[in-house]
Amino acid sequence: MIRSILFDTETTGLEPHLGHRVIEIAALELLNDLPTGSFFHRLIHPERDIPDEATRIHGFTLAHLEGKPRFEEVADDLLAFLGDDKLVAHNAPFDFGFLDAELSRIGRPTLSATRMIDTLALAKMRFPGMPNSLDALCRRFSIDLSARTTHNALLDCRLLAAVYVELTGGRQRGLSLAAEKTVSERLVYTYSGDRMPRPMVPSAEEAAAHAAFLARLKDPVWLRP
């Protein structure tokens, strides 16, 4: 079983080098690209103000974070949950940049870029020239967005997990294993409007396009024995 961690952050702004900080982090454990139900979630006091434009995105003001731990107080638990496994995020360089800035600030090693899996890059390869935000991908894969009124790290992780299943073919791969089938079916009912999956037979053109896509990937799951 291959373990990886899918994660998301909310922040006080867009530029960690200008002193912006992480205020929320959520992470989900994946086995063979499917959620196990194990997760990490913390709200974090940023030790600075939260600009109004950031609040409009995620809904947090500094008052919401009074009494919450500082990053250094959650770092050990976070790093223990992340382990040494691959780290999946949408626009991963952004989230890696913020976590690296927080870790550097407390004298801890930064995350290795070799652990990074960027679902935005995967989506751009699969859907070149199309909108590939998390919202756009959820709509493309018929994943329910009704609860997403503002950005929220834990909800975004759960939505991204459903998107990641679609991007990697994890649901189809998991159907061959009883334990993964249970998780896969839970994702279908939770995020896809209670629709039953139906068999899809690709056309010759679609099969050729899929083969061309696989040729651009390193060790694609579809070709594993």
C-alpha positions as CSV (number, residue, x, y, z in Angstrom):
1,M,0.0,0.0,0.0
2,I,1.4,3.4,-1.0
3,R,0.8,6.2,1.5
4,S,0.6,9.8,0.6
5,I,-0.8,13.0,2.2
6,L,-3.1,15.4,0.5
7,F,-3.1,18.9,2.2
8,D,-4.2,22.5,2.0
9,T,-3.5,25.7,3.8
10,E,-5.3,29.0,4.3
11,T,-3.1,32.1,4.9
12,T,-3.1,35.8,5.7
13,G,-1.9,36.6,2.2
14,L,-0.1,35.4,-0.9
15,E,3.5,36.1,-0.2
16,P,5.3,34.3,2.6
17,H,8.5,36.3,2.0
18,L,6.5,39.4,2.9
19,G,5.6,38.0,6.3
20,H,2.3,36.4,5.5
21,R,1.5,33.4,7.7
22,V,-0.5,30.1,7.7
23,I,-3.7,30.3,9.7
24,E,-5.2,26.9,8.9
25,I,-3.8,23.6,7.7
26,A,-5.7,20.4,6.9
27,A,-4.3,17.1,5.6
28,L,-5.9,13.8,4.6
29,E,-4.1,10.4,4.6
30,L,-4.4,8.5,1.3
31,L,-3.5,4.8,0.6
32,N,-3.1,4.0,-3.0
33,D,-4.5,7.5,-3.7
34,L,-7.8,6.9,-1.8
35,P,-8.7,8.6,1.5
36,T,-8.5,6.4,4.6
37,G,-10.6,8.7,6.9
38,S,-7.5,9.7,8.9
39,F,-6.9,13.4,8.9
40,F,-5.0,16.3,10.5
41,H,-6.6,19.8,11.0
42,R,-5.5,22.8,13.0
43,L,-6.4,26.5,13.2
44,I,-3.3,28.6,13.9
45,H,-2.8,32.0,15.3
46,P,-0.6,33.9,12.8
47,E,0.9,36.4,15.3
48,R,0.0,39.2,12.9
49,D,-3.1,40.9,11.4
50,I,-5.3,39.3,8.7
51,P,-6.0,41.7,5.8
52,D,-9.6,42.3,4.8
53,E,-8.9,40.9,1.3
54,A,-7.7,37.6,2.8
55,T,-10.8,37.4,5.1
56,R,-13.1,37.8,2.1
57,I,-11.5,34.6,0.7
58,H,-11.5,32.3,3.7
59,G,-13.8,34.0,6.2
60,F,-11.3,34.2,9.1
61,T,-10.6,37.3,11.1
62,L,-8.0,37.5,13.9
63,A,-10.8,37.3,16.4
64,H,-11.6,33.8,15.1
65,L,-8.0,32.7,16.0
66,E,-7.7,34.2,19.4
67,G,-6.4,31.4,21.8
68,K,-5.4,29.1,18.9
69,P,-1.9,27.6,19.0
70,R,1.1,29.2,17.1
71,F,2.6,27.2,14.3
72,E,5.6,26.1,16.4
73,E,3.1,24.5,18.8
74,V,1.5,22.3,16.1
75,A,4.7,21.6,14.1
76,D,5.6,18.3,15.7
77,D,2.1,16.8,15.3
78,L,1.9,18.1,11.7
79,L,5.3,16.6,10.8
80,A,4.5,13.3,12.4
81,F,1.3,13.1,10.3
82,L,3.1,14.0,7.1
83,G,5.8,11.4,7.7
84,D,8.2,11.0,4.8
85,D,5.4,10.3,2.2
86,K,4.5,12.1,-1.0
87,L,2.5,15.4,-0.5
88,V,-0.4,16.2,-2.7
89,A,-1.8,19.8,-3.1
90,H,-3.6,21.9,-5.7
91,N,-1.0,24.6,-6.8
92,A,1.4,22.7,-4.5
93,P,4.3,25.3,-4.8
94,F,2.1,27.8,-3.0
95,D,1.4,25.5,0.0
96,F,4.9,24.2,0.0
97,G,6.2,27.8,0.1
98,F,4.2,28.7,3.1
99,L,5.0,25.5,5.1
100,D,8.7,25.9,4.2
101,A,8.6,29.5,5.5
102,E,6.9,28.5,8.7
103,L,9.3,25.6,9.2
104,S,12.3,27.8,8.5
105,R,11.0,30.4,11.0
106,I,11.3,27.8,13.8
107,G,14.6,26.3,12.7
108,R,13.1,23.1,11.2
109,P,14.1,21.5,7.9
110,T,12.0,22.4,4.9
111,L,10.0,20.0,2.8
112,S,11.8,18.3,-0.1
113,A,10.4,19.3,-3.5
114,T,10.8,15.6,-4.5
115,R,7.8,14.9,-2.3
116,M,5.5,17.3,-4.2
117,I,2.6,16.2,-6.4
118,D,0.8,19.2,-7.8
119,T,-2.8,18.4,-8.9
120,L,-3.0,21.7,-10.7
121,A,-0.1,20.5,-13.0
122,L,-1.9,17.1,-13.5
123,A,-5.1,18.9,-14.4
124,K,-3.4,21.2,-16.9
125,M,-1.8,18.1,-18.6
126,R,-5.2,16.4,-18.8
127,F,-7.2,19.5,-19.7
128,P,-4.9,21.9,-21.5
129,G,-6.2,25.3,-22.1
130,M,-9.3,24.8,-19.8
131,P,-10.1,26.3,-16.4
132,N,-8.4,24.0,-13.8
133,S,-9.2,25.6,-10.4
134,L,-10.6,23.3,-7.7
135,D,-14.1,24.7,-8.4
136,A,-13.8,24.1,-12.1
137,L,-12.5,20.5,-11.6
138,C,-15.3,19.8,-9.2
139,R,-17.9,20.9,-11.7
140,R,-16.2,19.0,-14.5
141,F,-16.3,15.8,-12.4
142,S,-19.8,16.4,-11.0
143,I,-18.5,16.8,-7.4
144,D,-20.9,18.6,-5.1
145,L,-19.7,22.2,-4.3
146,S,-22.7,23.4,-2.4
147,A,-20.9,23.5,1.0
148,R,-18.0,25.6,-0.4
149,T,-19.2,29.1,0.3
150,T,-15.6,30.3,1.3
151,H,-12.2,28.6,1.2
152,N,-11.8,26.1,4.0
153,A,-8.8,23.9,4.2
154,L,-10.5,20.8,5.5
155,L,-13.4,21.0,3.1
156,D,-11.0,21.8,0.2
157,C,-9.0,18.7,1.1
158,R,-12.0,16.5,0.9
159,L,-13.1,18.0,-2.4
160,L,-9.6,17.7,-3.8
161,A,-9.4,14.1,-2.7
162,A,-12.4,13.4,-4.9
163,V,-10.8,15.3,-7.7
164,Y,-7.5,13.5,-7.3
165,V,-9.3,10.1,-7.5
166,E,-10.7,11.2,-10.9
167,L,-7.3,12.6,-12.1
168,T,-5.4,9.5,-11.2
169,G,-7.9,6.8,-12.0
170,G,-7.8,5.7,-8.4
171,R,-11.5,4.9,-8.2
172,Q,-11.3,2.5,-11.1
173,R,-8.1,0.9,-9.8
174,G,-9.6,0.5,-6.3
175,L,-12.6,-1.4,-7.6
176,S,-10.5,-4.5,-7.9
177,L,-9.7,-4.5,-4.1
178,A,-12.5,-4.9,-1.6
179,A,-11.1,-2.5,1.0
180,E,-10.5,0.2,-1.6
181,K,-13.9,-0.4,-3.2
182,T,-15.6,0.6,0.1
183,V,-13.7,3.9,0.2
184,S,-14.3,4.5,-3.5
185,E,-18.0,4.0,-3.2
186,R,-18.1,6.3,-0.2
187,L,-16.5,9.0,-2.3
188,V,-19.0,8.5,-5.1
189,Y,-22.0,8.9,-2.8
190,T,-20.5,11.8,-0.8
191,Y,-19.3,14.0,-3.6
192,S,-21.1,13.0,-6.7
193,G,-24.8,13.6,-5.8
194,D,-25.5,10.0,-4.9
195,R,-25.1,8.9,-8.5
196,M,-24.5,5.2,-9.2
197,P,-21.3,4.7,-11.3
198,R,-22.0,3.4,-14.9
199,P,-19.6,1.6,-17.2
200,M,-17.9,3.8,-19.8
201,V,-16.4,2.4,-23.1
202,P,-13.9,4.8,-24.7
203,S,-13.9,5.4,-28.4
204,A,-10.8,4.7,-30.5
205,E,-10.0,8.4,-30.5
206,E,-10.4,8.6,-26.7
207,A,-8.2,5.5,-26.3
208,A,-5.5,7.0,-28.4
209,A,-5.7,10.3,-26.5
210,H,-5.4,8.4,-23.2
211,A,-2.3,6.5,-24.5
212,A,-0.7,9.8,-25.5
213,F,-1.4,11.2,-22.0
214,L,0.1,8.1,-20.3
215,A,3.3,8.5,-22.4
216,R,3.9,11.9,-20.7
217,L,3.6,10.5,-17.2
218,K,6.3,8.9,-15.1
219,D,5.2,5.4,-13.9
220,P,1.5,5.8,-14.6
221,V,-0.8,3.8,-12.4
222,W,-2.7,2.5,-15.4
223,L,0.4,0.6,-16.7
224,R,1.4,-1.0,-13.4
225,P,1.1,-4.8,-13.2
